[in-house]
């Protein structure tokens, strides 16, 4: 089954609210993994990043906002590019 179909099926089977709750949990687990890593403790950052990316894809589907997110992302990247340029001067 392709990725999009799997994510759509999960939303349909478990419900939008449950998948939003999972997204919150996954983001929290990533925060914890980053903090553990900073303290020199074992962490599973790549696994947590993968979980968050999956959850974010589902959030985009649930809220039907891919184009809006992509537009905002583009503008934020351009702003970051300007900050980098300014910093290097």
C-alpha positions as CSV (number, residue, x, y, z in Angstrom):
1,X,0.0,0.0,0.0
2,X,1.4,3.4,-0.9
3,X,2.1,6.0,1.9
4,X,-0.8,8.3,1.1
5,X,-3.3,5.4,1.2
6,X,-1.9,4.1,4.5
7,X,-2.2,7.6,6.1
8,X,-5.7,8.1,4.7
9,X,-6.7,4.7,6.0
10,X,-5.3,5.4,9.5
11,X,-7.3,8.7,9.6
12,X,-10.5,6.9,8.5
13,X,-10.0,3.9,10.9
14,X,-8.9,5.7,14.0
15,X,-10.4,9.2,13.4
16,X,-9.1,12.7,13.0
17,X,-9.1,13.5,16.7
18,X,-7.2,10.4,17.6
19,X,-4.6,11.1,14.9
20,X,-4.2,14.7,16.1
21,X,-3.6,13.3,19.6
22,X,-1.0,10.9,18.2
23,X,0.7,13.9,16.5
24,X,0.9,15.7,19.8
25,X,2.3,12.7,21.5
26,X,4.9,12.1,18.8
27,X,6.1,15.7,18.9
28,X,6.4,15.5,22.6
29,X,8.5,12.3,22.2
30,X,10.8,14.0,19.8
31,X,11.3,16.9,22.2
32,X,12.2,14.4,25.0
33,X,14.6,12.5,22.7
34,X,16.4,15.8,21.8
35,X,16.6,16.7,25.5
36,X,18.0,13.3,26.4
37,X,20.6,13.6,23.6
38,X,21.7,17.0,24.9
39,X,22.2,15.5,28.4
40,X,24.3,12.7,26.9
41,X,21.7,10.0,27.4
42,X,20.7,7.5,24.8
43,X,18.0,8.8,22.5
44,X,16.2,7.6,19.3
45,X,16.1,10.9,17.5
46,X,15.8,9.4,13.9
47,X,12.9,7.2,14.9
48,X,11.1,10.1,16.6
49,X,11.7,12.4,13.6
50,X,10.1,9.7,11.4
51,X,7.1,9.5,13.7
52,X,6.7,13.3,13.6
53,X,7.0,13.4,9.8
54,X,4.2,10.8,9.5
55,X,2.0,12.6,12.0
56,X,2.6,16.0,10.2
57,X,1.6,14.4,6.9
58,X,-1.6,13.2,8.5
59,X,-2.3,16.7,10.0
60,X,-1.9,18.2,6.5
61,X,-4.4,15.7,5.2
62,X,-6.9,16.2,8.1
63,X,-6.8,20.0,7.7
64,X,-6.6,19.9,3.8
65,X,-3.9,22.6,3.9
66,X,-1.0,21.3,1.8
67,X,-0.9,24.3,-0.6
68,X,-1.2,26.7,2.3
69,X,1.6,25.0,4.2
70,X,3.8,24.9,1.2
71,X,3.3,28.6,0.6
72,X,4.0,29.5,4.2
73,X,7.0,27.2,4.2
74,X,8.4,28.9,1.1
75,X,8.1,32.3,2.6
76,X,9.7,31.2,5.9
77,X,12.6,29.7,4.0
78,X,13.1,32.9,2.1
79,X,13.1,34.8,5.3
80,X,15.6,32.4,6.8
81,X,17.8,32.8,3.7
82,X,17.7,36.6,4.2
83,X,18.7,36.2,7.9
84,X,21.6,33.9,6.8
85,X,22.7,36.5,4.2
86,X,22.5,39.3,6.8
87,X,24.5,37.3,9.3
88,X,27.3,36.6,6.8
89,X,27.8,40.2,5.9
